[in-house]
Amino acid sequence: MNDKTLLTRLVHSGRHSPVEGGIPVNPPVVRMSTVLFDSVAHMQDIRARRGSERLLSYGARGNVTGFALEDLITELEGGYRTRLFPTGLAAIAQMFIALLEPGDHLLIGDSVYDPVRNFARHFFDRFGIRYDYFAADGHDLEEKILPSTRMIYLECPGSVVYELCDLPKIAAIARPRGILVAADNSWGAGVLYRPLALGADISVSAATKYLGGHADVMMGAATCTEALWPRLGACCDAMGVAVSPDDSWLVLRGARSLAARLQMHQEHALQVAKWLQNHEAVEAVFCPALPEHPGHALWRRDFSGTNGLISVSLKDRSRQTAADVIDRLELFGIGASWGGFESLATLSEMTAIRSVTDWRECPAVIRLHIGLEDPSALIADLARTLALVPRRAKAEAL
Ligand SMILES: *Cc1c(COP(=O)(O)O)cnc(C)c1O
């Protein structure tokens, strides 16, 4: 499927109405817990089929607005079906719970969204699941596979510094061994990267980020192959996983403009990234669309664009200098998450969020989310705050 098809799907998917007459352009919010049946036999028939078919049976088993959003994400990701979760992290956690069993071994990419490490510490040990981290570029993956390895979980590009791995190659290693491949596709938002087409079995993402796009709703999604759907769906049903129709509607509304926003995020981020690369206080700019990025060739092969995320390390490596730069910015908010229309800056302490690769040489990284503001204003803001860095370093040396 080419990008033009994706553009059309973003606008048209999930649009249907159960009522005769015209169809609303965007599906309306349908709030519901109980639904009413014609007879006991009707209710029993729907309940007997709801495990395998998508039917309205009770609010905890899905709602009309949520189904419309599921359809849109399924079409973007190119999967069989999608399940929605209250947050992106919940999608990842539930995916592990649904697909792993005590005694299984799991390989986790070193560049995953940091709270996944926290989940691993809290859950896997207690439930008898072993895990190891592999290098974010996947070079040591094959040697870390054990006879009990059942899943490889990766994030591409990785969080904060955007390491790339070769997903088709990893899938080719995993498939003959019966190992599942799961990918976090929050960065690609179902548009820039399509893990299922590249060989993954399941794609999870934080719809909180670019799909929602307006920093006002939390949502997670997991899209998988037909083979995996019964396990994912049954486990989520058993655990009462459901999302609200209002939140689904917000994400659906945001998603309609996803491609247009991503295009603008990309243009602005590249302008800022190129300007930063030439700044005397800057050591490195991390963005897979820059030719200097170590994963650039893979990015060109597997991705259709970049987004608003870029990160920066300074020649002055102190954590305090990086924090001061962030604190002095005026147009960049200081806050978690990304993917909204606004620019953000945060400090990432690399040694705390990587365990395979040694980041002690570059411990403090400033992560920027470049929003839809005027990029020249963002550059002026960065110029003003970065101008203070060399002077500070000099003053300290004296
Ligand atoms: C933010 C994020 C998540 C978690 O999403 P939430 O909706 O905030 O729970 C998962 N993966 C990645 C890569 C993220 O950036």
The ligand as an SDF file (V2000), in Angstrom:
LIG
                    3D

 15 15  0  0  0  0  0  0  0  0999 V2000
    4.5730    7.4860   25.2470 C   0  0  0  0  0  0  0  0  0  0  0  0
    4.9920    6.1750   24.7580 C   0  0  0  0  0  0  0  0  0  0  0  0
    4.3430    5.0190   25.1710 C   0  0  0  0  0  0  0  0  0  0  0  0
    3.2660    5.0230   26.2400 C   0  0  0  0  0  0  0  0  0  0  0  0
    2.1240    5.7220   25.8860 O   0  0  0  0  0  0  0  0  0  0  0  0
    1.1640    6.3260   27.0190 P   0  0  0  0  0  0  0  0  0  0  0  0
   -0.1130    6.5330   26.2960 O   0  0  0  0  0  0  0  0  0  0  0  0
    1.8230    7.5860   27.4970 O   0  0  0  0  0  0  0  0  0  0  0  0
    1.0660    5.2840   28.0970 O   0  0  0  0  0  0  0  0  0  0  0  0
    4.7370    3.8280   24.6330 C   0  0  0  0  0  0  0  0  0  0  0  0
    5.7410    3.7560   23.7300 N   0  0  0  0  0  0  0  0  0  0  0  0
    6.3900    4.8570   23.3230 C   0  0  0  0  0  0  0  0  0  0  0  0
    7.4800    4.7220   22.3170 C   0  0  0  0  0  0  0  0  0  0  0  0
    6.0520    6.1070   23.8170 C   0  0  0  0  0  0  0  0  0  0  0  0
    6.7400    7.1770   23.4350 O   0  0  0  0  0  0  0  0  0  0  0  0
  1  2  1  0
  2  3  1  0
  2 14  2  0
  3  4  1  0
  3 10  2  0
  4  5  1  0
  5  6  1  0
  6  7  2  0
  6  8  1  0
  6  9  1  0
 10 11  1  0
 11 12  2  0
 12 13  1  0
 12 14  1  0
 14 15  1  0
M  END
$$$$
